[in-house]
C-alpha cells in the first residue's frame, strides 16, 4: 500500500467523520426519518471508533511492510557495497577506466533523455 493510498484513506476518513455526514448515513441505514439525538450520537461515535480502528490497523500494517522492506534494502545495499569494494580492489586499472567511461556515457544518456522529455512536455 502506498502513501498515496494512505492519504486517500485519510481523506475519506476525514470526510466520513463529519457528524452531519454520519448522521445522514445512520438515519438512512436505520431507515428512519426521525430519531432521538442521543441514539444517533451513540451510533456516530460507534461508527467513528470503527473507522478509526480500521484506519489505524491499516496504517500499522503498512508501516510494518515498509519497515521490513527498508531492512531488506539496507541488507542489499551492504551486500552490493561489499561486492563493489572487492571488485574495485581486484580490478585492473584498464577495467576501472572502462567502467568510469561507461558510467559517464550512461549519465550523458540519462541527461539527454531528461532534456528530451522536458522539451516534449513544453510542446
N, C-alpha and C positions, 0 to 999 in steps of 0.2 A: 504494500500500500504506500502510495507516495504522499509527500507533504501536501500536494495539490488536493488529493482526495481527502486528507485530514482537514484541510481548510474548507472544503466543500461541506464536510460533515459538520464542522463547527458553525458554518453559516446557516445550515439547515437547522441545527440545534438552536441557534440564537433566534431564528425566525419562529420556530415552533414554541419556544419558551415564553413567548409573549402571552400574558394572561388572557387577553381578549381572543387570541387565536385558539388557545387551548379551550377556552370556554365554549367557543363555537363548535369545535371538534367534539367535545364531550357531549354537548346538548344534542348534536346530530347523531353521535354514536348511541346515546341513551334513548334516542328517538322520542324526545320530549320537547315541548315548546316552552314550558316554564319549569323551573326547578329552583329550589331554595339555594341561596348563595353559599351556605356552608358546605352543602353536598358537592356543588360544583368546585368550590375552592379545594376541598379534600381530593377530588378526582384530579384537579390540576396539579396539586402537589405530588400525587402518586405518579402522574404521567411525567412530571419534571424529574422526579427521582429515577424513574425507569430509563428515561433518555440519558440522563447524566451518567448512570451506571453503565449503560451500553457504550456511551462515548468514551468513558474512562477505560473500560475493558479493551475497546478497540485501540485506543491510544497506547495503552500498556503493551499490547501485543505488537504494535508497530515499533515501539521503542525496543523491545526485545529482539525483533527481527533485525533492526538497524544495528544494534549493539553486536549481535553475532556476526553480521556482515562486516562491521568495522574490524572485529578481531580477525576474521578470515583475510581481509585485505591487508591488514598490518602484517600478518604472518607471511603473506605472499610477497609483500614489499621487502621484508627482511630476507626472504629466500632469494629473491631476484638480486638484491644488493650484494649478497654473498657470492652468488654466481658471477655477477658483473665484476666484482673486485678480483675474483680468482681468474677470470678470463683476461682481464686487463693486465694482471700481473704476469700472465704466461703468454701473452700475445707478442708477436714481433712488432717492431716499430712500423713496418710496412702495413701490417694488418690494422694497427691503430690509426694510421694515416688514412687508409681506405675507409675505415669506419667513420672517421671525422668528416671526410668528404661526402660520404653517403648521408650523414646527418645534416650537413649543410644543404645538400640537394633537396632532402625531404622538407626542411624548413622553408626553402625557397618555393617549393611546390605548394605548400600549405599557405604561405603568404600570398602567392599568386591566385590560388583558389579563393581565398578570402576576399581579395581585391575584386575578382571577377564576380563573386556573389554580391558584393556591395554595389558594384556597377550595375548588375542586372536588377537589383532591388530599386535603384534610382530611376530606372527606365519605366 
